[in-house]
């Protein structure tokens, strides 16, 4: 079936800056319009990830922040939970893991901006939503006594971040007020805004969550949320949810919240809580499929998002007594887990962010073009879910989605659309293609490469870079796609073996063969890699040039220092494009020919780790003891104990106190003992609770209750010391 997207019907939003938002200081300016964001006058697509400093040990902040940056994020959002900082009147806690100032300073050192979510009410699955008991009377209103307590708290908070706000040259660019304020007087938000500024908590942007009641005159930005997995529902949710059908803001808000709280066309379309998973409690369990959560972000991008903020991007551990009826674990099945483990979603988000950052100008110039016959009901699979982001010339991206959590999607073998402009109608692709269940993609249309043009491709953009002065677009081929590319410019395939056909309009279509390939198109170049390569790719700048680094058997976790995490005694293989002029030092050697066109391959053997796995001694009752000392894991970055068990939950205890726990949800529990031993050297106990037949959302594993196996996986840091070569 041929669908139709008419560029004349595209959404057009004003690019005039909102007068009450943004700021300028020496070295940087920030602004926002109904269309999107600007940084130093250029289009900017903020990519934010939530990380709660008070739920993560201070000694790990730096290592974890650079992992977030390595995934493509440039902003860290964090809740400031009042009951962590003032559990009783005038009993202040701003040190250790609660040292907000030190955390914000660490973000600045990592080159990350900060979005402070200061409440006072935050939710965050915290006791009282983060409010201390003494602040509950009159809370979430303009009650004078409550406001007096908030003012005293915020005045102290203002002191803690003094000098770290944007106007002072610091990283704090935004402040969120309240959270999910869907009842009460809308004037309360204006009151909080004035109070925050009076307490020294000023920033270029103030925001609220989209399900907040606020007066139109309040200078705040409503930001959206969306969750594929919902820990507050039985089994994490068994119904089809929004976020996969390219719905309008009004439709999605009405579906998720029962109403829309603001005039959507008056604000930029941004997210602050795009769920990467969800917390768990009781017997409700689920295992997050990474493609389910990334597909929701893909949906948001297709329907016009100009900011993506994820909740959570890094998991954490709740503080005992401050987690309400939720689990002590706040792992969230996030891209970076509670103990710093990288999940498969981490590299998938990195790939999406690579596209966004490389093509921000094109996304900013484009308006949303909707299928006029779209079906937004999550269970309606009768029509292809697709949308366009195109400028007036029909240049941009065609988004296709055939994925929906909790819905069986059909095989589609007739997928094609017409992108209609004033001058012509371009069929994309020129022959119908097949899209299998679970697939989603963003395909380029009329995309410039130098002065040449890709008419369309069933390849997905990964990044854009200059190689030897030539504008180069790197694309990746989904495993289910034929990987075709069409152009009317001259084509010279300079690496790879690919099928070329000519159409009646004298255009040229290149069909990918297995493996990477490259070609000159007019004065530009394209490089095509496969799906596995796309998940190994990190765009970064070093050696005086923009480069794309492909990491095999290791994860590039610090782009500034070029540092990988890898298993000892393995071979770490790195392909770098462009590969000229930069070579590593130390123990790296040339690794032969890279399969990536134009890339240099370097190889190193990861050093051994002189650490021993913990000796787990069973003492009965599904309990195991082991001993660690301060130096048990010297020389390794992480010491992962992989606990494969059958049971309702597992816990790690020190001196009979639970210091970490896991609610069984279908994957092994990974604990970084190098992290644990910093706080709890000595004897530890692993305890597994028997299976509970009331558990919903996951199946009981085979075998008796208890520990099936406990594997040990140390990880070491491997650096790249650049030298001219």
Secondary structure as UniProt FT lines:
FT   STRAND          2..6
FT   HELIX           7..9
FT   TURN            19..20
FT   STRAND          23..25
FT   TURN            26..27
FT   STRAND          28..33
FT   STRAND          37..39
FT   TURN            40..41
FT   STRAND          42..44
FT   STRAND          46..50
FT   HELIX           53..55
FT   HELIX           58..60
FT   HELIX           61..70
FT   TURN            71..72
FT   STRAND          75..79
FT   HELIX           82..85
FT   TURN            89..90
FT   HELIX           96..98
FT   HELIX           100..109
FT   TURN            110..111
FT   STRAND          113..117
FT   TURN            124..125
FT   HELIX           127..130
FT   HELIX           133..135
FT   TURN            137..142
FT   HELIX           144..160
FT   TURN            161..163
FT   HELIX           166..168
FT   STRAND          172..176
FT   HELIX           187..198
FT   TURN            199..200
FT   STRAND          205..209
FT   TURN            210..211
FT   TURN            216..217
FT   STRAND          221..226
FT   TURN            231..232
FT   HELIX           234..236
FT   HELIX           249..257
FT   HELIX           264..266
FT   STRAND          270..275
FT   TURN            282..283
FT   HELIX           290..302
FT   TURN            303..304
FT   STRAND          307..311
FT   STRAND          316..317
FT   TURN            320..321
FT   TURN            324..325
FT   STRAND          329..330
FT   TURN            332..333
FT   TURN            338..339
FT   HELIX           344..358
FT   HELIX           360..365
FT   STRAND          367..370
FT   TURN            372..373
FT   TURN            378..379
FT   STRAND          385..390
FT   TURN            392..393
FT   STRAND          396..401
FT   TURN            405..406
FT   STRAND          412..420
FT   STRAND          425..435
FT   TURN            437..438
FT   STRAND          440..449
FT   TURN            450..451
FT   STRAND          452..467
FT   TURN            468..469
FT   STRAND          470..477
FT   TURN            479..480
FT   STRAND          484..487
FT   STRAND          491..495
FT   STRAND          499..502
FT   TURN            504..505
FT   STRAND          508..511
FT   STRAND          517..521
FT   TURN            522..523
FT   STRAND          524..530
FT   HELIX           531..535
FT   STRAND          537..542
FT   TURN            543..544
FT   STRAND          545..552
FT   STRAND          555..558
FT   TURN            559..562
FT   STRAND          563..567
FT   TURN            568..569
FT   STRAND          571..577
FT   STRAND          582..584
FT   TURN            586..587
FT   STRAND          589..593
FT   TURN            597..598
FT   STRAND          600..605
FT   STRAND          617..618
FT   STRAND          623..628
FT   TURN            630..635
FT   STRAND          638..646
FT   STRAND          649..654
FT   TURN            655..656
FT   STRAND          657..663
FT   STRAND          669..672
FT   HELIX           673..679
FT   STRAND          682..689
FT   TURN            693..694
FT   STRAND          706..719
FT   STRAND          722..724
//
